[in-house]
Amino acid sequence: MLKRFFALLALIVLPMASPAATSTAFDAGSVHVDQYGSGSPALVLIPGLTDSGAVWTTAVARYASTHTIYVLTLPGFGGRTPVAAPMLDTVDRDVAAFLPNAGKPVLVGHSMGGSLAIRLAEEHSDLIRGAIAIDGLPVFAGMDKMTAQERADQAARAGARIARATQAQYDAGERQQVSYMTKPANLETALSFGKGANIGATAEYMQELMSADLRPGLSNVTVPLLEIGPFDASIDPLNPYSPTHSVTEKQAYYQQLLAADPAAKVQMVDDSRHFIMLDQPAGLFAAIDAFLAPLQ
């Protein structure tokens, strides 16, 4: 349960690069922002469920010499105080209010952050140059054929299970999920991203995320939108939510979910799982570089 709902995950052994020195840190409403580097277009990096901005360490090291980087930490994560429900509405509002200060940036979101990047692109294409979602989708994978009520019911059950957990149960559940879904050598790195996550906030975000369906708004997107997805032949055919048996099959599935935006592109990174930035950083960064090139 918890943040690995999007897919079964695996991490390779990868030393975490040291980020560039923070030039400034500030709050944009409920959202904490760490700013690095200089250059255009700026990149706004949005973490996924339970993760702090630490999930973007390698991306900051990669891009801070050529781009201004704004790394977000959402309320309820990284030791930050949660906000009242609906939480995603508050985060969406506060990030949107911040975007004009970033000079039409490119949004890059992972997991829940990718879904938020899609939502912001639907609502505020005029404020950004483009959006990249890294294994974050307009509707929760495997729930795309459910009715809105069916999604809401399943989301409520998932949120309630998380909310009932004690801290010890929550931590044990996280460790069990990561141990099963990742290579053991990178277990502590994976767990470190979620340090300081609030249980109640995790439950509420999960319920809101699983209930959401952004597909109707995709036709409002007027900027380039890229979905970067992982594929691992050892686990994707077994995924209980959306089993796929080849890179092309999974790419077609993701493309189908984005069909209401005909210009949206999907690029898969083979031999990777949910944390592509750890499994296949070269493949991820090559996709991001190609996306950014015409936007310079």
N, C-alpha and C positions, 0 to 999 in steps of 0.2 A: 504494500500500500504506500502512501505518501508520494514523494515527488517522482518516483520511477514509473508512475502509471502510464506515461506516454509511450514507453517502449521498454523492453528488456535491454539492459545496459551492459557494456563492458569497457574497461579502461586498460590501456597498456601502461607499462612503466615509463614515466616521462618526468624528468626533473622540472619543477615549476620555475619558470624564468622570473627574475626580479623585475618588477615594474619600474617604469621611469618615475622619478621623483614627482610627488603630487605638487602641482603648482597652486592649487586651491581646493578647498572642500566647503560645501555649503548645502543648505536644504532648499529644495524647491517644493514648498508645501510639505506634504507628508513624505516626500521622497528625498533620500540623501544622495548627494552627487559628489563624486571625486573627479577632479579635472586634471588631465595630463596633457603634455605635449602641445604642439601648435601646427596648424596647417588646415587646408580645406580640401574636400568637405569635412566638416566635423562628423564624428561618429558618436552616437548615443547607444551605449551598450546596456541591455536590459537582461538581468538574470532570470532564471526560472524559479519554480516553486521551491521554497525553503532556502534558496541560495543567496548569499551576499554577493557583492561585486567581486569577491575573490575568484569567482568562476572565470573571470575575464583576464586573469593575470597574464596569460600568454598572448592574448590579443593586444593588451596594452603594450607589452614589450615589443610586439611586432609593429604596431602602427603609431606609437606616440612620437616617433621622429618625423612623421610626415602628415599627421592629422591631429587636430584637437580632439581629445577623447573625453567624453563624459560617461563615467561608470556609475550606474544607478544601484542603490540598495533600497528595496521596497519596504514599506512599513510592515513590521512584524517579523522581519528577517535581519540577520546580522546584529541581533541585540536591539533593534529599533522597536519603538512602541507601536503596537498595532493601531489601526483606525477602525471605526465602526463599519459594519456591513451596510451596503455592499462595498467591499474593499476595492475591487477592480474599477468601479466607477470613480472612486476618489483618486486612485493612482492615475487612471486615464486622464482625469481633469487636470491633475497637478503636473503631469508630464507635458500635456498639451500646452499649458500655460507657460512652461519653461522653454518650449521649442523655439519661439522667436529669438530668444537670447543666444541660441546656438547657430543662428545664421543658416537656416534650411539644411539641417544635417541629414545624414543617412542613419536610419534606425537599424540596429542589429540586435535581435532578441533570441534568446535560447529557451526552448520549451515553453512554459507559460509566458515568458518574455517575448517569444516569437509570436504567440497569439496576440499579445498586447501590441506588438509592432504592426501586425495586420490590422487590428482594430483602429489604431491611430492613423494608419494610412487610409483607411476607409473614411475616417472622420475629418482628417486634416492633411490631405495631400498637398494643400497649398503651403503648408509649413515645412515640408521636407523635400528632399531630392529623391529619396528612394527608401525601400524597406527590405531587410533580409530577415527571414524567419528560419532559425536553425532548429529543425524538428519541433516546431510549434505550429499548430494548424488552426484553420478557422472553426473547426469542430473537432471534438475529442475523437481521436482515432478509434475506429470500431463502433462509434455511437452515431455515425452519420446517417444510418437508416432508421434510427429510432424516432419516435414522435417527440415533441417538446416535453410532453408530460413524462414519457418514459425516461428521457434524459434527466429530468428534474428529480424523479423518484430515485433513480440509481445514484445521482449525485448526492442527494440527501442522505442516503444510506452510507455512502463512502465518507462524507463529511462527519457524520455521527460517529462512525467507528474511530476516526482520528481524534475527534473531540473528547471521547471517553477515555483515551489513553492517559495513564500516568506518565510522568517524565521518564521513568525507568522503562516503561513499556514502549514509549515512543522511541527512545534511544536504541533499545534492543531491536525494535522493528526496523529502524533505519539500518542498523548494522547487519541484520539478517538479510534485508533486501539487497544491500550493496554487496555483501559477501557472496550471495547467490548470483548476482547479475554482473559482477565485475571480476576482473583478475585480482587475486588477493593482494598482490604487491602494491597496488594503487588504492587499496581500501581507505587508508587514512586520508589521502588526498581527496577522494570523493566525499568522505564524511566531513572534511573540514569546510567544504563549501557551505554546508548547512548549519554550521555552528551558530548558536544564538537564535535559531528559528523558534518562534512562538507556536505552541501546539494549537491553540485556538485559531490563530491566524492561518496556519497551514490548513486546518479543517475548513475554514470559511473560503479561502482562496480555491481550494480543491473543489468545493461544492459549486462555487460560481463558475469555475472553469469548465467543469464537466457539464454544467447546464447550458453553457453558451453555444450559440450557433451564429457565426459571423458570415456565413456564406451569402445571405441576402444582400449584405452591404458591399461585397467585393466589386460590384459594378461601379461603385463610387471611386475606386482607386484610379488615380490619373498619373501616378509615378511608377517607375519600374519596381516590380515586386519579385523577389527571388526566394523560393523555398529550397533550403539545403537539407537533404534527408540522408540518414545513414542506412546502410544495408549490411547485414551479417548473415551469411548463408546458414550458419549453425543455429541461429535463434529466430530469425524472422518467420520461417515456416511454422514455428511453434507459438508465435505470439497469440495469446488468447483473445486479443481485441481485434486485430486486423492481420491475420496471417498472410504473408506473401512469400513466393517461392523463387523470385529472381529480382535482380536490380530493376529490370524493365517493368516487371509487374508492380513493384512497390512505387516506382516513379509514376506509372500510370494511375495508381490509386491516389497518390498525392495530387497529381495534376487534375484528377476528377474533382477532388475536394475544392480546388481553386478555379473551377471551370467558369464561374461567373465573372472572373477577370481574365479575358482571353489573352491579355498580354503577359500574365504572370508566367514565370518560368520555374521549373523544378530541376534541380541538379542533385544527383545522388553521389554519395561518397562511399565507395565499396569498402568492405572489411572494416566497418566502423559501427558503433552503436550510438546511444543517445548523446553522450558527451564526445562529439566529433572533435572538439578542440583538443582532447586528450588522446583519442584513438588515432586520428589521422590529421594532425594539425596542418601538414603540408597541403593535403587535399582541401581542407576547409579554407585555408588562407588563399589558395589558388582561386577558389570560387569567389571569395570576397574580392580579391584583387581584380578579377575580370569584371565583376559587377561595378566596382568603383572607377575603373579606367575611363569610361566615357563621361563620368560625372565630375571629373576634376575641373 
